[in-house]
């Protein structure tokens, strides 16, 4: 379960107050809103990358504010997956090695070749991410976020620059990679993807 209560975040010149979120296992939630409404800020709060100015965020039995920095990093590596709008990869680490590192941090074991095959990248294990096409890099980012089967998958504006066909393919890939119990929070201003979600929150 994901639960937020009274969450606020303050920048020096701006303050956001977010609606409460209550998600159960398997829920898929679209956080919809225009630019500047705090969508990415909320996503970073849910990932534990930002600390709320007020309020609480709880995933399962764990409240983020109760964890040390090191413990939070380890806990996030195990329980949360995140896909940024423009994924950034290390320049000197191959695709297969990235997946191995992710699994090591999460203390999970998965066959790398089979995982890459699921996203049509079975021949790319020894490639560096910069050698992949834009679509291949996005699929790799999704696999990195999902390979350890997180409790919560967070996705930031992944469809905004895609045409209709590639948007549909993106949603299908997400569905194929997650477990039935994974909660998904997808922040976007893209109206086309609403039907994928059973929950929508407007900012």
N, C-alpha and C positions, 0 to 999 in steps of 0.2 A: 504494500500500500504506500502511496505517496500522499502526504498531507502537508499543506502549507496553511499557516494561520497568521493573519495580520502582517504580511510581509511588506516592508517598505525598504527602499534603497535611496540614499541621498548622495548625489554628486554636489560639488561646490555650487553649481548654478542651476541644478535641476533635482527634482524629487519625484520618485515614482511610488505609487501605492497600488499594489497588485491584488486582484481578487483571490480569495481562498481557493485552493485546488485540493480535490479529494479524488484520487484515482485508485482503482482496484487492479489486481493482476489481470493483464490482458487488455486493459483499456488503452485506446489510442486517442490522444487529445491534440487538437489543433489549437494553437494559440495564435489568433488572427488579429491583425491590426496594421495600420499604416506605419510608415517610417517615423521614427521618433517617439513611438508609444511605449518603448521599453521592452520589446520582445527579446532582443538579444541579452539585455541585462537580466531579465527573468530567467532565461536559459542558463546563464552563467551562475546565477544564484542556485538553481536547481542542481547544477553540477558541483556545487561547493567551491567554485572558483572565485566567487564573491561572497562576502558575509553580509546578511541583512542588517540594515540600520535598526530595524525593529522587526519583531515577529519570529516565527520558527518554521523550519523545514525539516520534515521527518520522512525517511524512507525506511519502510519496515519498522524496526524498533530503534533505529539510529537517528538521532538528531545531530545535524552537522556541527552545530556550535559547540557540542560537547567533545569534539575530537581535536587532538593536537594536529599541527600541520603535517607531520610525518604520518600519523595514523590516518588522517583524512586522505592523503595521497594514496596510501595502500588500499584503503576502503573503497575509494573512487575507482581504482584500477580493477577491483573485483566486481563491483556492483553497478557501475555506470558506464555507458558507452556514449560517445559524443561525436557528431559529425558537423564540422564547421561549414559555412557557406563556401569558403575557399580553403580547402584543406592544405595544410603545410606539412611536408615530410622532410626528415633528415636527408641531406644530400648524399651522404656516404653510406647509407644502409639500404641493402637490397630488399625487394618486396617480401620475399620469404623470411628474411631476417627480422623485418618489422613485425611480422605476425608471430614469430617465435618469441620476440621480446615482450609483445603484448600478453601472450599466454604465460610467460614466466612471471610477469608482474601480477597477473591474476591468479597464479597458481593453478592453472588449468592445462589440460592435455587434449589437443585436437590434431588430427592429421592435416598438415599444411597443404599438401598437394590436393587432397580432396576438397578442402575449403576453397582453394583458388579455382578449382574446376567448377565449383558451383556458380562462380561469377565470370566464367569464361576467361580466366587468366592463368590457366594451368601451365602455360608455356612461359610465364613472366616471373617465375620465382627468383631468377637470378638477375632480373632487370632492376634498375634503379627507378624510383617513382617518376623522375623527370623524363625518363625514356617512354613513358606511357602517354596515351592520348588523354584528352580531358575527361572523356567518358570512363576510360579505364581507371584513371586516378580517383574519380568519384566512387566507382565500385570498390576500389581498394579501401578507400576511407570508410565506406559502409561495412566492409568485412572486418576491418580493424576495430570498428565500434561494436560489432556483433559477435565476433568469433568466440569470446569468452561467455556468451549468453548472459548479458547483464540483466539486472532487474529493471533497469530504467534506461531507455535509449532516447537521447536528446539530439534533435536535428535542427540546424539553423538555416532557413531559407534555401534548402537544397534544390528546389524546383524552379526558382524565380527566373533563371536564365535558360531554362529548357523548353523545347517545343512540346506539343501535346503528346506525341509518341514517346519521347524520352522521359517525360514526366510520368506517364503510365508505366514505363519500364522501371523507373526508379522506385515507384510504389510497390511494384511486383517484387523487385529485388529485396526491399525491406521486409516484405511479408515472408519471403522465402528464407531469410537469414535469421529472423528472430524466433524465439520459442513462443508457444501459445500463452505463456504467462508474462512475457515481457511487456512492460508499460512503455508506450511511446508518447513523447511530447515533441511536436513538430511546430516550430514557430515560422510563420510566413504571412505575406499579404496576398498569396496566390489563391484565388477563389476556386480554381479548377480541382483542387485536391480534397475538397470538403467531404466528398462521399467516402473517402478512405477511413474517416474517423467517426467514432461513436460519441465523442465529446468535442465541443467547440467552446472556447473562451475568447470573448472579444476584449481587446485592450483599447 
